[in-house]
Amino acid sequence: MISSLLDQYFRGSEMPILRKMVSWTMRSARPLSCVRSITTFTPKCSIPVASSTASLVLGSYCERNAQEDVYSKNRMMDGLIKSGQLNFALKLFDQMPLCDVVTYNLLISGHGRYGLPKQALYLYTEMVLLGVRESPSTFSCVLNICSDAGFFKEGIQVHCRVLKLGFSVNLFVGSPLIDLYMQLGLHDVALKLFNELPEQNLAIWNLVFRGYCELCRPDELLGLYSKMALDNVEPNGLTFCYLFRGCSNEKLLDEGKQLHCHAVMVGLVESNIFVANALVDFYSACGSLIDARKSFETILLEDVISWNSIVAVHADNGLLVDAVKLFSTMQFQGKRPSIRSFVGFLNFSSGTKNIHFGKQIHSYVLKLAYDSGSIHIQSALINMYGKCGDIESSVTIYESVPERTLECCNSLMTSLLHCGITEDVFEMFGLMVDEGVALDEVTFSTTLKALSVSASTSLASCRLLHCCAIKSGFESDAAVACSLIDSYSRCGHVDLSRLVFDKIPSPNVVCFTSIINGYARNGMGREGFELLQALVQKGLKPDRVTFLCALTGCSHSGMVEEGGLLFDSMKTLHGIHPDRQHYSCMIDLLGRAGLLDEAEELLQRAPGKGDSVMWSSLLRSCRVHRNEIVGRRVAKTLMELEPENPAVCLQASNFYSEIGEFQTSTQIRNSAMSREIGRSLIEVNSCC
């Protein structure tokens, strides 16, 4: 029945995801069980009557009195629930001889309000089984509870009841349905429900904006904003907060500036502190510090949020001196520093590996007692000490946390990975599973990265983690998918990497770069080159890393012509100036192919005319191809660049020996051996 209802509602080829979801739901979800039943659902009075007329009058009188009694008891129950006396409200409910839909609505919303979602759904199930017809308020409350508690399977079942009773176009019911499917990630279904509503008010528009913002789909978000303007719906401060956050996620600076103009036109920048703070955050995320500072300075009455935002902005951009000055000014003006400021400072310490400054912030955190009450502070501290190489302090903070949270576990995992302790990363993953800590995309991505660089990596381990990711619903997440691609390619199974890549719904540049790098690692430069072309045809813009991976694949596969085309197109077509790594890769490609004159000419055009690594690579190619003429020039340049480097002297000596100039080879070798390369210190009887 449920499957057929939804199938009729969402008919058509554009809704395959929902039909799969419904099918899975019906197979895996048990109907909500009823834990209690009420037998006193009719009045406990039986009044004998003499005639039909008297019966009619007396029946109407009893019915009116019963309704008044229910109304009175409902008001009492509402007061008890609002005062937090839920148990007394339940006792009153058990004593009521007659209940109506309002009674159940009060109890369901009360259980939802006090964090008892399962009990709320049990009451809803009882209500349906006893034949009490739902109202729009019932569906709104139950659907909100399902969304907030993550009971998505049950929420879909409730949607079926909505369809059956004809409430699908009710605004009060449509809003929580849209929110439910947005949280499920089924934005197409949510948009269909939105479009079918008879009218879309501002609250529903903001609900859709929030959904697309959380799904990181800025193009659809901005398109909907344009549609809202065409429908003559005036935005409010919350609308712009979602829009700015959506632009921040993808660093859409130009689009955000246009929205800034719209916000100024409707007068929300000056009058709404939340919009002003959202602007500061937006410009900060886009790296436009000057605009962020201007937005802050235009706020007439700065609150603690504004101050902490601008402090975090400067810290995030590495401007420590300015951040500390603002931090001091903020406190001088009586504004208490918030968690965000401290997290910004700790992240700065992590990025710069400045453990001394990090310890000072830690001391201040302890002084304000933020260390025990904030998950964000705890995870930032663990991350800071780990990134600075003090893994013992990271572990100490982790063990002092009263509750094992996902954020703290992930911070310790990334710290262990940063310090190269990969085996402990696997142990942390197992500990999280054993203790029932929820796993997310960061957990899987970090564990897969540890597996990739570990000596114990194997195909079986990759498959095991892949299965866990599928079961947890993170297989299509970009970060997890990229880590899977990298893990499989390191095991030599690039075919499995390609399968993972093909299942990504909308692969971005990072996903393409991962699979291109996987092909390059396994000597399949042709496939990587073709994928780069597909990336460009799709409208995505490759970055420096993408080109480096593609050039590496061309080098390993001997694709000289394709490599040259890629190298030239970086600047001419994509506006990317090749750096030292790109030149080094191209010189290696030409050197492997025996095109040593071309490699030398290119090296002369490299930034700073190349470094010792590039010249050493070219000299190695000269030795392989026995090119004495180019080799002499390269060996001379290399000796001029690093005359004190024993490895360089040894390589030049071997070259001269191979071309028959033994005297020159011996002189260079003796000169290198005569230099003091190092010392040994032996301690005897505690005396040096």
matplotlib code that plots the C-alpha trace (Angstrom):
import matplotlib.pyplot as plt

x = [0.0, 2.7, 4.9, 2.1, 1.0, 4.4, 5.0, 1.8, 2.7, 6.3, 5.6, 8.2, 11.8, 13.1, 12.4, 14.5, 16.3, 13.0, 11.6, 14.8, 14.6, 11.0, 11.7, 14.6, 12.5, 9.7, 12.1, 14.2, 11.8, 9.4, 6.1, 6.1, 4.9, 2.3, 3.5, 0.3, -3.4, -6.4, -9.6, -11.6, -12.1, -15.9, -17.7, -18.2, -21.8, -24.8, -28.0, -31.3, -33.7, -37.5, -38.1, -36.2, -36.9, -35.5, -32.7, -31.8, -31.8, -29.9, -27.4, -26.7, -26.3, -23.9, -21.9, -21.6, -20.5, -18.0, -16.5, -16.2, -14.5, -12.0, -11.3, -10.8, -8.4, -6.5, -5.9, -4.7, -2.4, -1.0, -0.1, 1.6, 3.7, 4.7, 5.8, 7.9, 5.7, 5.4, 4.8, 1.8, 0.5, 0.7, -1.1, -3.9, -4.1, -4.5, -7.4, -9.3, -12.4, -12.4, -9.5, -9.4, -6.7, -5.7, -4.9, -2.6, -1.0, -0.2, 1.5, 3.4, 4.7, 5.6, 7.6, 9.4, 10.1, 11.7, 13.9, 11.8, 11.2, 10.6, 7.9, 6.3, 6.2, 4.7, 1.9, 1.3, 1.1, -1.4, -3.5, -3.6, -4.5, -7.3, -8.8, -8.2, -7.8, -4.7, -4.8, -2.3, -0.7, -0.2, 1.6, 3.7, 4.8, 5.5, 7.5, 9.6, 10.3, 11.4, 13.7, 15.3, 15.8, 17.0, 14.0, 13.9, 12.3, 9.5, 9.1, 8.5, 5.8, 4.2, 4.4, 2.2, -0.4, -0.3, -1.0, -3.7, -5.6, -5.0, -2.8, 0.1, -0.8, -1.3, 1.3, 1.6, 2.3, 4.3, 7.1, 8.2, 8.0, 10.3, 12.7, 12.6, 13.6, 16.2, 17.9, 17.7, 19.6, 16.7, 16.5, 14.7, 11.8, 11.8, 11.7, 8.8, 6.8, 7.7, 6.4, 3.2, 2.2, -0.6, 1.5, 5.1, 5.5, 8.8, 9.2, 9.0, 11.4, 13.9, 13.5, 14.4, 17.3, 18.6, 18.4, 20.4, 22.9, 23.5, 23.8, 26.4, 24.6, 25.1, 24.0, 20.5, 20.4, 21.0, 18.6, 15.9, 16.6, 16.1, 12.8, 11.7, 12.4, 10.2, 7.4, 7.6, 8.5, 10.6, 13.7, 14.5, 17.7, 17.6, 17.3, 20.5, 22.3, 21.6, 22.6, 25.9, 26.7, 26.0, 28.4, 31.0, 31.0, 32.1, 33.9, 31.7, 33.0, 31.3, 27.9, 28.2, 29.0, 25.9, 23.9, 25.6, 24.2, 20.7, 21.0, 22.1, 19.2, 16.6, 18.3, 19.2, 23.0, 22.5, 19.5, 20.3, 23.3, 23.2, 23.4, 26.3, 28.1, 27.3, 29.0, 32.2, 32.2, 31.5, 34.4, 36.7, 35.9, 36.6, 40.0, 38.9, 40.2, 39.8, 36.1, 35.7, 37.3, 35.1, 31.9, 32.9, 33.6, 30.1, 28.4, 27.1, 26.8, 29.3, 28.3, 30.4, 29.7, 31.0, 34.2, 34.9, 34.2, 36.8, 39.3, 38.9, 39.1, 42.5, 43.8, 42.5, 44.4, 47.7, 47.6, 48.5, 49.6, 46.3, 44.2, 45.8, 45.4, 41.7, 41.4, 42.8, 40.6, 37.5, 38.2, 39.0, 35.5, 34.0, 33.3, 34.0, 35.9, 34.0, 34.9, 35.3, 38.2, 40.1, 39.4, 40.8, 44.0, 44.4, 44.0, 46.6, 49.0, 48.2, 48.9, 52.1, 53.2, 53.7, 53.3, 54.4, 51.6, 49.2, 50.2, 49.5, 46.0, 45.5, 46.3, 43.8, 41.2, 41.8, 41.5, 38.0, 37.0, 36.3, 38.3, 35.7, 32.5, 33.3, 33.7, 35.2, 37.9, 38.8, 39.1, 41.1, 43.5, 44.0, 44.6, 47.0, 49.3, 49.2, 50.0, 52.9, 54.3, 53.4, 51.3, 51.6, 49.7, 47.1, 46.5, 46.4, 43.7, 41.8, 41.9, 40.8, 37.6, 34.6, 32.8, 34.2, 32.8, 33.1, 35.0, 37.7, 38.1, 38.6, 41.1, 43.2, 43.0, 44.3, 47.0, 48.2, 48.2, 50.2, 52.8, 53.0, 51.6, 49.3, 48.7, 47.2, 44.8, 43.4, 43.1, 41.2, 38.8, 38.2, 37.7, 35.1, 33.2, 33.4, 32.2, 29.4, 30.8, 29.2, 31.5, 31.5, 33.3, 36.4, 36.7, 36.7, 38.8, 41.5, 41.5, 41.8, 44.7, 46.5, 45.9, 47.4, 50.7, 50.9, 53.3, 50.4, 48.1, 46.3, 43.4, 41.4, 41.8, 40.6, 37.6, 36.7, 36.7, 34.9, 32.1, 31.9, 31.6, 28.8, 27.0, 27.3, 26.2, 29.4, 30.5, 29.5, 31.0, 33.8, 36.5, 35.8, 35.6, 39.0, 40.6, 39.2, 40.5, 44.0, 43.9, 42.9, 45.4, 48.3, 47.4, 47.7, 43.9, 43.2, 40.2, 38.5, 39.5, 37.7, 34.6, 34.5, 35.0, 32.2, 29.8, 30.4, 27.2, 28.9, 32.7, 34.6, 38.1, 39.6, 37.9, 39.2, 42.7, 42.6, 41.7, 44.3, 46.9, 45.9, 46.4, 49.7, 50.9, 50.2, 51.8, 48.5, 49.1, 46.8, 43.7, 44.7, 45.1, 41.7, 40.1, 41.7, 40.1, 36.7, 37.2, 37.6, 34.7, 32.5, 33.2, 35.4, 38.7, 41.8, 44.3, 48.0, 47.8, 45.6, 48.2, 51.1, 49.4, 48.6, 52.2, 53.5, 51.3, 52.7, 56.2, 55.7, 54.1, 56.5, 53.8, 56.0, 53.7, 50.7, 52.9, 54.1, 50.5, 49.5, 52.4, 51.8, 48.1, 48.6, 49.4, 47.7, 44.3, 44.0, 46.0, 48.2, 51.9, 54.0, 56.0, 59.1, 57.3, 55.8, 59.1, 60.8, 58.2, 58.5, 62.3, 62.0, 59.6, 62.0, 65.0, 63.4, 62.6, 66.2, 65.3, 68.1, 68.7, 65.0, 65.1, 68.2, 66.5, 63.4, 65.5, 67.1, 63.6, 62.5, 62.1, 65.6, 67.0, 66.1, 67.5, 69.9, 67.1, 66.2, 69.8, 70.6, 67.6, 68.9, 72.4, 71.0, 69.2, 72.5, 74.2, 71.4, 71.5, 75.3, 75.1, 78.5, 78.0, 74.9, 76.2, 79.3, 77.3, 74.9, 77.6, 79.4, 76.2, 75.3, 78.7, 78.3, 74.9, 76.0, 79.7, 79.6, 77.0, 78.7, 75.9, 76.2, 80.0, 79.6, 77.1, 79.4, 82.4, 80.5, 79.5, 83.1, 84.3, 81.7, 82.9, 86.5, 87.8, 89.2, 91.5, 88.6, 86.5, 89.2, 89.7, 86.1, 85.8, 88.9, 87.7, 84.3, 85.9, 88.4, 85.6, 84.3, 80.9, 80.0, 81.2, 80.6, 80.4, 81.2, 80.5, 82.9, 82.3, 79.9, 82.7, 82.9]
y = [0.0, 2.5, 1.7, 2.0, 5.4, 7.0, 5.3, 6.9, 10.3, 10.4, 8.7, 9.3, 8.6, 11.6, 10.0, 6.7, 7.7, 8.1, 4.8, 3.0, 4.7, 3.7, 0.1, 0.0, 1.6, -0.9, -3.8, -2.6, -0.6, -2.3, -0.6, 1.5, -0.6, 0.4, 0.2, 1.2, 1.1, 3.0, 1.1, 4.0, 5.7, 6.1, 7.8, 5.6, 6.7, 4.8, 6.8, 5.0, 7.0, 6.6, 8.1, 8.9, 12.7, 12.5, 10.4, 13.1, 15.9, 13.9, 12.6, 16.2, 17.3, 14.4, 15.1, 18.8, 18.1, 15.5, 17.9, 20.6, 18.1, 17.1, 20.8, 21.5, 18.5, 19.5, 22.9, 21.4, 19.0, 21.9, 23.8, 20.7, 20.1, 23.8, 23.7, 20.6, 18.2, 15.6, 12.7, 14.4, 15.1, 11.4, 10.5, 13.0, 11.4, 7.9, 9.2, 10.9, 8.9, 10.6, 12.0, 13.9, 14.8, 17.9, 15.6, 13.5, 16.5, 18.0, 14.8, 14.2, 17.7, 17.6, 14.4, 15.9, 19.1, 17.2, 15.0, 11.8, 11.2, 7.5, 7.9, 10.6, 8.2, 5.5, 7.9, 8.7, 5.0, 4.5, 7.5, 6.0, 2.5, 3.8, 5.7, 9.3, 11.2, 13.4, 17.2, 19.3, 20.1, 16.3, 15.8, 18.9, 17.9, 14.2, 15.1, 17.7, 15.0, 12.5, 15.1, 16.3, 12.7, 11.3, 8.9, 9.2, 5.8, 6.5, 10.0, 8.5, 6.2, 9.4, 10.9, 8.1, 8.9, 12.5, 11.4, 9.1, 11.8, 14.5, 16.9, 17.0, 20.6, 21.9, 24.6, 23.5, 20.0, 20.8, 22.7, 19.8, 17.4, 19.6, 19.7, 15.9, 15.3, 18.0, 16.4, 13.1, 14.7, 14.2, 17.8, 16.9, 15.4, 18.4, 20.8, 18.9, 19.2, 22.9, 23.5, 21.7, 23.9, 26.4, 29.3, 29.7, 32.1, 33.5, 30.8, 28.0, 29.8, 30.1, 26.4, 25.5, 27.9, 26.3, 22.9, 23.8, 25.7, 22.6, 20.4, 22.9, 23.5, 27.3, 27.3, 26.0, 28.3, 31.4, 30.3, 29.9, 33.3, 34.8, 32.9, 34.2, 37.8, 37.1, 35.9, 39.2, 37.6, 40.0, 38.4, 38.9, 38.7, 34.9, 34.6, 36.6, 34.6, 31.4, 33.0, 34.3, 31.0, 29.2, 31.5, 31.1, 27.3, 27.6, 30.9, 32.6, 36.2, 37.9, 36.4, 37.3, 40.9, 41.1, 39.7, 42.3, 45.0, 43.6, 43.4, 47.1, 48.1, 46.5, 48.0, 44.8, 45.3, 48.3, 47.0, 43.3, 42.3, 38.7, 39.8, 42.1, 39.2, 36.9, 39.4, 39.4, 35.6, 35.5, 37.8, 36.0, 32.6, 34.1, 35.4, 39.1, 40.4, 44.1, 43.6, 41.7, 44.5, 47.1, 45.1, 44.9, 48.7, 49.5, 47.7, 50.5, 48.6, 45.7, 42.8, 39.9, 37.9, 40.7, 41.1, 37.4, 37.0, 39.7, 38.3, 34.8, 36.2, 37.7, 34.6, 32.4, 34.6, 34.4, 38.0, 37.1, 40.6, 42.2, 39.4, 39.8, 43.6, 43.2, 40.5, 42.9, 45.8, 43.6, 42.7, 46.3, 47.3, 44.7, 42.0, 38.5, 36.3, 33.4, 29.9, 31.0, 33.4, 30.7, 28.1, 30.7, 31.2, 27.4, 26.8, 29.4, 27.6, 24.4, 25.8, 27.6, 24.9, 27.6, 25.5, 28.3, 30.5, 27.5, 26.9, 30.5, 30.2, 26.9, 28.6, 31.3, 28.7, 27.0, 30.3, 30.9, 27.2, 26.7, 23.5, 21.2, 22.6, 23.0, 20.2, 22.7, 23.8, 20.3, 19.1, 22.2, 21.7, 18.0, 19.1, 21.9, 19.7, 17.0, 19.2, 20.7, 17.2, 16.9, 13.8, 13.0, 16.2, 15.4, 12.0, 13.5, 16.0, 13.3, 11.1, 14.0, 14.6, 13.3, 12.0, 10.4, 12.7, 12.3, 15.7, 14.7, 11.3, 12.7, 15.3, 12.6, 10.4, 13.2, 14.1, 10.5, 10.4, 13.7, 12.2, 9.1, 6.7, 4.9, 1.8, 3.8, 5.4, 1.9, 1.3, 4.5, 3.5, 0.2, 2.0, 4.3, 1.3, -0.6, 2.4, 3.3, 6.7, 7.8, 7.7, 10.5, 11.3, 12.6, 9.3, 7.2, 9.6, 9.8, 6.0, 5.4, 7.9, 6.1, 2.8, 4.2, 5.3, 2.3, -0.6, -3.0, -1.8, -4.5, -5.0, -6.8, -3.8, -1.4, -3.5, -3.8, 0.0, 0.4, -1.8, 0.2, 3.4, 2.0, 0.7, 4.1, 6.0, 7.8, 6.0, 8.9, 11.6, 13.4, 13.1, 9.5, 8.6, 10.3, 8.4, 5.2, 6.0, 6.6, 3.5, 1.2, 2.7, 2.3, -1.4, -1.6, -2.0, 1.1, -0.6, -0.5, 3.1, 3.8, 2.0, 4.3, 7.3, 6.4, 6.1, 9.7, 11.6, 14.9, 14.5, 17.8, 18.8, 17.0, 13.7, 14.0, 14.7, 11.7, 9.2, 10.9, 10.5, 6.9, 6.2, 8.1, 6.0, 2.8, 3.9, 4.5, 8.1, 7.7, 7.2, 10.1, 12.3, 11.4, 12.1, 15.5, 16.3, 15.0, 17.3, 20.4, 19.4, 19.1, 22.8, 22.2, 24.1, 22.0, 23.3, 23.0, 19.6, 18.2, 19.2, 17.9, 14.4, 14.4, 15.3, 12.6, 10.1, 11.3, 11.0, 7.4, 6.4, 8.2, 10.5, 13.3, 15.0, 14.9, 16.1, 19.1, 20.0, 19.9, 22.0, 24.7, 24.8, 25.5, 29.1, 29.7, 28.1, 28.0, 30.9, 28.8, 29.5, 26.3, 26.1, 24.3, 20.9, 21.2, 22.1, 19.2, 16.8, 18.0, 17.8, 14.3, 13.4, 14.9, 13.3, 9.8, 10.2, 11.2, 14.8, 16.2, 19.4, 20.3, 19.4, 21.7, 24.6, 24.2, 24.1, 27.4, 28.9, 27.5, 29.9, 30.7, 28.5, 25.5, 23.9, 21.1, 18.5, 19.4, 19.5, 16.2, 14.6, 15.9, 14.6, 11.2, 11.2, 12.2, 9.2, 6.9, 8.1, 8.6, 12.2, 13.6, 17.1, 18.1, 16.1, 18.2, 21.4, 20.0, 18.6, 21.9, 23.8, 21.3, 21.7, 25.4, 25.2, 23.0, 22.5, 21.5, 18.7, 15.3, 13.6, 16.1, 15.7, 11.9, 12.0, 14.4, 12.1, 9.1, 10.9, 11.9, 8.4, 7.0, 9.2, 8.3, 11.4, 9.5, 12.3, 14.8, 12.1, 11.4, 15.0, 15.7, 12.5, 13.3, 16.9, 15.6, 13.1, 15.6, 17.7, 17.1, 15.6, 14.8, 13.9, 11.0, 11.6, 8.6, 8.8, 6.8, 6.5, 9.5, 11.7, 13.0]
z = [0.0, 1.0, -1.9, -4.4, -3.0, -3.3, -6.7, -8.0, -6.5, -7.9, -11.2, -13.9, -14.8, -12.9, -9.5, -9.4, -6.2, -4.2, -5.5, -4.4, -1.1, -0.6, -1.6, 0.8, 3.6, 3.2, 3.3, 6.3, 8.4, 10.8, 11.4, 14.5, 17.4, 19.8, 23.4, 25.2, 24.4, 25.8, 26.4, 27.9, 24.6, 25.1, 27.9, 31.0, 31.4, 30.2, 30.8, 30.1, 28.0, 27.5, 24.1, 21.0, 21.5, 25.0, 23.8, 21.2, 23.7, 26.4, 23.8, 22.6, 26.3, 27.1, 23.9, 24.7, 28.3, 27.1, 24.6, 27.3, 29.6, 26.9, 26.2, 29.9, 30.3, 27.2, 28.6, 31.9, 29.9, 27.9, 31.1, 32.6, 29.4, 29.2, 32.8, 32.2, 34.0, 31.3, 33.6, 35.2, 31.7, 30.9, 34.2, 33.3, 29.8, 31.3, 33.4, 30.6, 29.5, 26.1, 24.0, 20.7, 18.1, 20.2, 23.1, 21.0, 19.4, 22.8, 24.0, 20.7, 20.6, 24.3, 23.9, 20.9, 22.8, 25.7, 23.5, 23.5, 19.8, 20.0, 22.6, 20.5, 17.5, 19.7, 20.6, 17.0, 16.1, 18.9, 17.6, 14.1, 15.3, 17.4, 14.5, 15.6, 12.4, 12.1, 11.7, 9.8, 13.2, 13.8, 10.6, 11.1, 14.5, 13.7, 10.5, 12.4, 15.0, 12.3, 10.7, 13.9, 15.2, 11.9, 11.6, 7.9, 7.2, 9.6, 8.0, 4.6, 6.1, 7.6, 4.1, 2.9, 5.5, 4.3, 0.7, 1.8, 3.8, 1.1, 3.1, 0.6, -0.6, 2.9, 3.7, 7.3, 6.3, 3.1, 5.0, 7.2, 4.2, 2.2, 5.2, 5.6, 2.0, 2.0, 5.0, 3.1, 0.2, -2.2, -3.3, -6.5, -4.4, -2.0, -5.0, -6.5, -3.2, -3.1, -6.6, -5.9, -2.9, -3.8, -2.5, -1.3, 1.6, 2.8, 5.5, 3.0, 0.6, 3.5, 4.3, 0.7, 0.8, 4.0, 2.3, -0.8, 1.4, 3.5, 0.4, -1.0, -4.2, -4.7, -8.4, -7.5, -4.5, -6.5, -9.2, -6.6, -5.3, -8.8, -9.0, -5.6, -6.8, -9.9, -7.6, -5.7, -2.4, -0.3, 1.4, 5.0, 7.0, 7.3, 3.5, 3.0, 5.7, 3.8, 0.5, 1.8, 3.5, 0.2, -1.6, 1.1, 0.7, -3.0, -2.6, -5.2, -4.6, -7.5, -6.9, -3.2, -4.0, -6.1, -3.2, -0.9, -3.2, -2.9, 0.8, 0.9, -1.3, 1.0, 4.0, 5.8, 6.1, 8.5, 10.4, 10.8, 12.8, 11.5, 7.9, 8.7, 10.4, 7.6, 5.2, 7.3, 7.2, 3.5, 2.5, 4.9, 3.3, -0.1, 1.1, 0.6, 3.9, 2.9, 2.2, 5.4, 7.4, 5.6, 6.4, 10.0, 10.2, 8.8, 11.7, 13.9, 17.1, 17.1, 19.2, 20.5, 17.3, 15.1, 17.1, 17.3, 13.6, 12.6, 15.1, 13.6, 10.0, 10.7, 12.4, 9.6, 7.1, 9.1, 10.3, 13.9, 15.0, 13.8, 15.2, 18.7, 18.6, 17.7, 20.4, 23.0, 21.8, 22.0, 25.6, 26.5, 25.2, 27.5, 24.9, 26.2, 23.7, 22.3, 21.2, 17.7, 18.5, 20.3, 17.6, 15.0, 17.1, 17.6, 13.9, 13.2, 15.5, 13.8, 10.3, 11.3, 13.8, 16.4, 19.5, 21.8, 20.8, 20.9, 24.5, 25.4, 23.9, 25.8, 29.1, 28.4, 27.5, 30.8, 32.6, 31.1, 31.6, 27.9, 27.7, 29.3, 27.9, 24.2, 21.7, 19.2, 21.6, 22.6, 19.1, 18.1, 21.0, 20.0, 16.4, 17.3, 19.4, 16.8, 13.9, 16.0, 16.5, 20.2, 19.9, 23.6, 24.5, 21.9, 23.5, 27.0, 26.0, 24.3, 27.3, 29.6, 27.5, 29.6, 26.5, 23.3, 20.6, 16.8, 16.5, 19.1, 17.7, 14.2, 15.5, 17.1, 14.0, 11.8, 14.3, 14.4, 10.6, 10.5, 12.8, 10.7, 13.4, 11.0, 13.1, 15.8, 13.3, 12.6, 16.3, 16.7, 13.9, 15.7, 19.1, 17.5, 16.2, 19.5, 21.5, 19.2, 18.1, 14.9, 11.8, 9.2, 6.0, 7.8, 9.7, 6.6, 4.6, 7.3, 7.8, 4.1, 3.8, 6.6, 4.9, 1.6, 3.2, 5.6, 4.9, 5.8, 3.0, 1.1, -1.2, 1.5, 3.9, 1.2, 0.5, 4.1, 4.6, 1.3, 2.6, 5.8, 3.8, 1.7, 4.7, 6.4, 3.3, 2.6, -0.6, -2.8, -0.6, -2.6, 0.2, 0.9, -2.8, -3.5, -0.6, -2.0, -5.4, -4.0, -1.8, -4.7, -7.1, -4.6, -4.4, -8.2, -8.7, -10.7, -12.3, -8.9, -8.5, -11.8, -10.5, -7.5, -9.6, -12.0, -9.1, -7.9, -8.8, -9.6, -9.6, -9.0, -9.9, -6.9, -7.9, -11.4, -10.1, -7.9, -10.7, -13.1, -10.4, -9.9, -13.6, -13.6, -10.6, -12.6, -15.8, -17.6, -18.9, -21.9, -19.7, -17.5, -20.5, -21.8, -18.4, -18.3, -21.6, -20.2, -17.2, -19.5, -21.7, -18.6, -17.9, -14.9, -14.5, -13.8, -11.3, -10.9, -9.2, -12.0, -14.6, -12.5, -12.2, -15.9, -16.8, -14.5, -16.3, -19.7, -18.4, -17.1, -20.4, -22.8, -24.2, -25.3, -27.8, -25.4, -22.5, -24.5, -25.5, -21.8, -20.7, -23.3, -22.6, -18.9, -19.6, -23.0, -22.3, -18.6, -17.3, -15.0, -14.9, -14.6, -11.4, -10.5, -10.2, -13.7, -15.3, -13.4, -14.7, -18.3, -18.2, -16.9, -19.8, -22.4, -20.8, -20.8, -24.5, -25.3, -26.3, -24.3, -26.2, -25.8, -22.1, -21.6, -23.5, -21.4, -18.2, -19.1, -19.2, -15.8, -12.9, -11.7, -14.5, -12.5, -9.3, -8.6, -8.7, -12.3, -13.5, -11.7, -13.5, -16.8, -16.2, -15.3, -18.7, -20.4, -18.8, -19.9, -23.5, -23.5, -24.7, -23.9, -25.3, -23.3, -20.3, -20.1, -19.9, -17.4, -15.2, -15.1, -14.3, -11.6, -9.9, -10.0, -8.3, -5.4, -5.3, -1.6, -2.1, -2.0, -3.9, -6.7, -6.8, -6.9, -9.8, -11.8, -11.0, -12.3, -15.5, -16.3, -15.5, -18.0, -20.8, -20.2, -18.4, -15.4, -14.2, -13.9, -12.3, -9.7, -8.9, -8.3, -6.1, -4.1, -3.6, -2.3, 0.0, 1.5, 2.8, 6.3, 5.7, 9.3, 12.8, 15.2, 19.0, 21.3, 25.0, 27.2, 31.0, 30.8, 29.5, 25.9]

ax = plt.figure().add_subplot(projection="3d")
ax.plot(x, y, z, "-o")
ax.set_aspect("equal")
plt.show()
